[in-house]
């Protein structure tokens, strides 16, 4: 009898290699267990535009947690089946803060990403691989039903201090995630720090809530794998929490297991061990 009924995977630094592809052995292993009725679910900080090509490439079209838990995307129906929103006055406050502090803001809502014209080449490069981003006026940044605001800083030396400064002007119930942009393989040389502001949620732990409500799979029957601090909520709450070997120390400290790097067949090996 199997111990786990679901597998939840982060994308960048976890399912995906540094070159943005899925290791062949991992693809085969995930498709095998999906066919055997193990529920495979993606939980990512990406938007639907950015996550959708990877989900389609994997070929397992189950609903996916996106925006770090603020929304759930159905790849079969190509629509959000859940979404939460930042309050208009909260968005206004944060955009004003970004202007005063010289930050680059990127606002996202269903089907749309908008940014102001970057003030430097460093900021411009930060946007180079954002799928379908529009450069707009200040007025056009005030979108309806905003799901996330991302702020990029070239003035802070570390993400913790940047996150504290954002928290000081942010709604107390907002869900913040933060990371150095050079955590992403395509931005290894970037000096920028990033803070993502999402509406109140439980982060990627929302994947466990959704599986319980929609599939009747409780958290202790789930395996969750990630590489970064924004994966902590789901890794801590899952029956088996797994950190990638290339992951950040904060996640490794709370994980039940640490496996190999995202550039290896480590996930395939774990899958074959747990679901032989």
DRENDREN-66067 format. One line per field, with one value per residue (C-alpha): z, x, y. Coordinates in steps of 0.02 Angstrom, whole numbers. Last residue first. Layout:
N
zz <- Z;...
xx <- X;...
yy <- Y;...
***
This chain:
276
zz <- -372;-304;-166;-234;-418;-377;-279;-423;-548;-436;-423;-611;-610;-655;-516;-390;-280;-132;39;154;292;245;374;372;186;152;241;167;-11;-139;-253;-163;-188;-32;10;128;159;240;177;292;305;119;72;178;145;-45;-45;46;-107;-182;-186;-170;-86;-51;-1;103;264;184;155;-16;-33;-215;-227;-47;17;-144;-138;43;3;-147;-40;58;-88;1;141;70;95;-66;-152;-140;-226;-166;-280;-255;-402;-421;-576;-632;-616;-702;-824;-690;-565;-389;-463;-435;-249;-162;-79;-39;42;84;126;292;368;213;152;199;332;243;93;201;288;121;61;220;200;14;32;-25;-63;-189;-353;-310;-404;-343;-396;-374;-377;-407;-465;-491;-595;-650;-586;-687;-834;-747;-729;-915;-992;-1044;-1076;-1024;-1132;-1054;-935;-1006;-1037;-886;-769;-917;-919;-734;-757;-914;-812;-786;-846;-930;-808;-799;-843;-843;-904;-926;-751;-654;-634;-583;-612;-513;-537;-381;-367;-184;-208;-361;-281;-124;-232;-320;-150;-83;-242;-237;-56;-99;-240;-128;-187;-264;-242;-382;-404;-561;-670;-852;-988;-974;-976;-898;-744;-648;-460;-386;-240;-191;-243;-401;-468;-396;-535;-592;-673;-853;-847;-1017;-952;-1103;-1068;-888;-945;-1074;-947;-806;-884;-946;-787;-677;-593;-406;-429;-367;-496;-458;-489;-420;-411;-515;-598;-758;-653;-582;-756;-820;-673;-699;-886;-863;-726;-833;-975;-863;-888;-980;-923;-949;-760;-751;-718;-593;-446;-476;-563;-560;-386;-372;-276;-274;-221;-153;-28;81;-48;0
xx <- 395;300;409;576;534;474;632;742;642;660;849;877;1002;1003;878;1006;1003;890;862;736;615;627;631;818;833;710;808;970;920;899;1029;1008;821;715;582;434;346;174;158;139;323;356;197;232;422;412;427;593;669;705;544;465;300;241;59;-34;-4;-90;-256;-315;-503;-485;-560;-559;-405;-309;-353;-296;-132;-102;-144;15;98;66;-61;-163;-187;-162;8;158;315;481;632;815;923;1111;1087;1230;1137;982;935;970;849;920;1006;843;874;716;557;383;247;69;-34;-128;-36;-63;101;199;311;306;394;537;550;553;697;795;768;808;986;1094;949;957;937;759;624;443;316;131;14;-167;-237;-427;-437;-275;-198;-37;-126;-121;69;87;120;257;169;235;187;312;439;608;680;600;749;855;764;794;981;974;902;740;628;466;326;268;112;72;-98;-202;-277;-191;-10;78;264;347;528;588;648;597;467;391;388;303;170;142;128;-2;-106;-103;-163;-300;-360;-363;-252;-348;-376;-402;-477;-528;-412;-433;-360;-498;-374;-235;-341;-248;-260;-228;-145;-41;132;63;15;-59;-95;-250;-205;-147;-4;80;247;258;83;131;292;203;68;183;236;66;-18;97;248;267;240;142;124;18;39;-103;-50;-180;-64;-62;3;135;202;192;295;429;443;459;588;694;690;748;623;696;728;917;944;844;658;560;651;755;608;450;388;314;169;155;-5;-67;69;107;69;0
yy <- 93;244;320;258;286;461;499;439;542;695;672;650;793;978;1015;957;804;764;843;761;808;991;1132;1171;1136;1276;1411;1342;1383;1245;1166;1000;1012;1015;885;892;726;730;908;1059;1110;1088;1182;1337;1330;1340;1531;1505;1419;1247;1148;976;931;753;731;600;698;847;760;704;724;773;948;1009;916;946;1132;1151;1064;1177;1329;1286;1374;1538;1539;1682;1869;1965;1954;2069;2005;2078;2070;2117;2169;2143;2033;1921;1755;1823;1683;1551;1630;1655;1808;1902;1900;1838;1897;1835;1940;1890;2044;2044;2192;2298;2368;2523;2446;2278;2355;2418;2251;2158;2267;2233;2046;2049;2107;2251;2366;2507;2413;2367;2271;2273;2142;2180;2033;1984;2151;2148;2308;2387;2548;2527;2609;2778;2768;2738;2568;2446;2281;2109;1959;1837;1910;1859;2033;2117;2113;2169;2336;2362;2341;2448;2590;2687;2546;2605;2565;2386;2288;2103;2043;1885;1886;2025;2075;2236;2262;2402;2461;2551;2732;2748;2884;2800;2628;2698;2779;2612;2526;2647;2637;2447;2450;2575;2461;2306;2165;2021;1836;1711;1539;1444;1547;1503;1394;1261;1118;1220;1264;1400;1427;1599;1689;1538;1597;1680;1507;1348;1224;1133;966;960;835;852;915;1031;1098;1135;1219;1326;1377;1435;1600;1658;1590;1693;1614;1590;1406;1256;1117;964;778;670;488;396;269;372;517;400;360;539;597;463;494;683;660;544;671;816;959;1110;1289;1287;1286;1125;1134;1030;1110;1267;1351;1243;1196;1023;946;755;669;502;456;304;170;0
***
